[in-house]
Amino acid sequence: MYDWHSFSKRFRELCIEYCDIENPDPPVNGISESRFNSLISGTRKPTPEELLIISEGFNVSINYLMTGDELFPSIHGLKKKDAQRILDEIDSKRE
């Protein structure tokens, strides 16, 4: 089982690292502000779609977001069907 508070901590750290005067907003288009705040605070679990948006925005792997381990390259290099397979696997572990 994944520790969702560890996810929110990594997500928060990515936002802090990314945001500055030139880039004041995190690159997570498609996630509402209220949902974003819930993910940062750890009060909500990310959906597979949100994991994909965050992964692509920050150019990190979903594996990193979920475990903190960057064994796999960013999802950008994956074919769409392979990315969906990974998201399906993550989703099945949430149940």
MODELLER restraints for C-alpha pairs under 7 A, 6 or more apart:
rsr = mdl.restraints
at = mdl.atoms
rsr.add(forms.Gaussian(group=physical.xy_distance, feature=features.Distance(at['CA:1:A'], at['CA:93:A']), mean=6.99, stdev=0.5))
rsr.add(forms.Gaussian(group=physical.xy_distance, feature=features.Distance(at['CA:2:A'], at['CA:66:A']), mean=6.69, stdev=0.5))
rsr.add(forms.Gaussian(group=physical.xy_distance, feature=features.Distance(at['CA:4:A'], at['CA:42:A']), mean=6.46, stdev=0.5))
rsr.add(forms.Gaussian(group=physical.xy_distance, feature=features.Distance(at['CA:4:A'], at['CA:45:A']), mean=6.43, stdev=0.5))
rsr.add(forms.Gaussian(group=physical.xy_distance, feature=features.Distance(at['CA:5:A'], at['CA:42:A']), mean=5.33, stdev=0.5))
rsr.add(forms.Gaussian(group=physical.xy_distance, feature=features.Distance(at['CA:7:A'], at['CA:65:A']), mean=5.79, stdev=0.5))
rsr.add(forms.Gaussian(group=physical.xy_distance, feature=features.Distance(at['CA:7:A'], at['CA:66:A']), mean=5.65, stdev=0.5))
rsr.add(forms.Gaussian(group=physical.xy_distance, feature=features.Distance(at['CA:8:A'], at['CA:39:A']), mean=5.95, stdev=0.5))
rsr.add(forms.Gaussian(group=physical.xy_distance, feature=features.Distance(at['CA:8:A'], at['CA:40:A']), mean=4.93, stdev=0.5))
rsr.add(forms.Gaussian(group=physical.xy_distance, feature=features.Distance(at['CA:8:A'], at['CA:41:A']), mean=6.27, stdev=0.5))
rsr.add(forms.Gaussian(group=physical.xy_distance, feature=features.Distance(at['CA:8:A'], at['CA:42:A']), mean=5.15, stdev=0.5))
rsr.add(forms.Gaussian(group=physical.xy_distance, feature=features.Distance(at['CA:10:A'], at['CA:65:A']), mean=6.58, stdev=0.5))
rsr.add(forms.Gaussian(group=physical.xy_distance, feature=features.Distance(at['CA:11:A'], at['CA:40:A']), mean=6.35, stdev=0.5))
rsr.add(forms.Gaussian(group=physical.xy_distance, feature=features.Distance(at['CA:12:A'], at['CA:40:A']), mean=5.62, stdev=0.5))
rsr.add(forms.Gaussian(group=physical.xy_distance, feature=features.Distance(at['CA:15:A'], at['CA:26:A']), mean=5.74, stdev=0.5))
rsr.add(forms.Gaussian(group=physical.xy_distance, feature=features.Distance(at['CA:18:A'], at['CA:26:A']), mean=6.71, stdev=0.5))
rsr.add(forms.Gaussian(group=physical.xy_distance, feature=features.Distance(at['CA:19:A'], at['CA:25:A']), mean=6.10, stdev=0.5))
rsr.add(forms.Gaussian(group=physical.xy_distance, feature=features.Distance(at['CA:19:A'], at['CA:26:A']), mean=6.15, stdev=0.5))
rsr.add(forms.Gaussian(group=physical.xy_distance, feature=features.Distance(at['CA:27:A'], at['CA:57:A']), mean=4.85, stdev=0.5))
rsr.add(forms.Gaussian(group=physical.xy_distance, feature=features.Distance(at['CA:27:A'], at['CA:58:A']), mean=6.69, stdev=0.5))
rsr.add(forms.Gaussian(group=physical.xy_distance, feature=features.Distance(at['CA:28:A'], at['CA:53:A']), mean=6.04, stdev=0.5))
rsr.add(forms.Gaussian(group=physical.xy_distance, feature=features.Distance(at['CA:28:A'], at['CA:54:A']), mean=5.72, stdev=0.5))
rsr.add(forms.Gaussian(group=physical.xy_distance, feature=features.Distance(at['CA:28:A'], at['CA:57:A']), mean=5.69, stdev=0.5))
rsr.add(forms.Gaussian(group=physical.xy_distance, feature=features.Distance(at['CA:38:A'], at['CA:44:A']), mean=5.38, stdev=0.5))
rsr.add(forms.Gaussian(group=physical.xy_distance, feature=features.Distance(at['CA:39:A'], at['CA:45:A']), mean=6.50, stdev=0.5))
rsr.add(forms.Gaussian(group=physical.xy_distance, feature=features.Distance(at['CA:39:A'], at['CA:46:A']), mean=6.56, stdev=0.5))
rsr.add(forms.Gaussian(group=physical.xy_distance, feature=features.Distance(at['CA:48:A'], at['CA:87:A']), mean=5.62, stdev=0.5))
rsr.add(forms.Gaussian(group=physical.xy_distance, feature=features.Distance(at['CA:48:A'], at['CA:91:A']), mean=6.54, stdev=0.5))
rsr.add(forms.Gaussian(group=physical.xy_distance, feature=features.Distance(at['CA:51:A'], at['CA:62:A']), mean=6.39, stdev=0.5))
rsr.add(forms.Gaussian(group=physical.xy_distance, feature=features.Distance(at['CA:55:A'], at['CA:61:A']), mean=5.57, stdev=0.5))
rsr.add(forms.Gaussian(group=physical.xy_distance, feature=features.Distance(at['CA:55:A'], at['CA:62:A']), mean=5.75, stdev=0.5))
rsr.add(forms.Gaussian(group=physical.xy_distance, feature=features.Distance(at['CA:56:A'], at['CA:75:A']), mean=6.97, stdev=0.5))
rsr.add(forms.Gaussian(group=physical.xy_distance, feature=features.Distance(at['CA:56:A'], at['CA:76:A']), mean=6.72, stdev=0.5))
rsr.add(forms.Gaussian(group=physical.xy_distance, feature=features.Distance(at['CA:59:A'], at['CA:74:A']), mean=5.87, stdev=0.5))
rsr.add(forms.Gaussian(group=physical.xy_distance, feature=features.Distance(at['CA:60:A'], at['CA:74:A']), mean=4.92, stdev=0.5))
rsr.add(forms.Gaussian(group=physical.xy_distance, feature=features.Distance(at['CA:61:A'], at['CA:70:A']), mean=6.81, stdev=0.5))
rsr.add(forms.Gaussian(group=physical.xy_distance, feature=features.Distance(at['CA:61:A'], at['CA:72:A']), mean=6.55, stdev=0.5))
rsr.add(forms.Gaussian(group=physical.xy_distance, feature=features.Distance(at['CA:61:A'], at['CA:73:A']), mean=6.05, stdev=0.5))
rsr.add(forms.Gaussian(group=physical.xy_distance, feature=features.Distance(at['CA:61:A'], at['CA:74:A']), mean=4.27, stdev=0.5))
rsr.add(forms.Gaussian(group=physical.xy_distance, feature=features.Distance(at['CA:61:A'], at['CA:75:A']), mean=5.50, stdev=0.5))
rsr.add(forms.Gaussian(group=physical.xy_distance, feature=features.Distance(at['CA:63:A'], at['CA:69:A']), mean=6.41, stdev=0.5))
rsr.add(forms.Gaussian(group=physical.xy_distance, feature=features.Distance(at['CA:63:A'], at['CA:70:A']), mean=6.53, stdev=0.5))
rsr.add(forms.Gaussian(group=physical.xy_distance, feature=features.Distance(at['CA:64:A'], at['CA:70:A']), mean=4.93, stdev=0.5))
rsr.add(forms.Gaussian(group=physical.xy_distance, feature=features.Distance(at['CA:75:A'], at['CA:83:A']), mean=6.70, stdev=0.5))
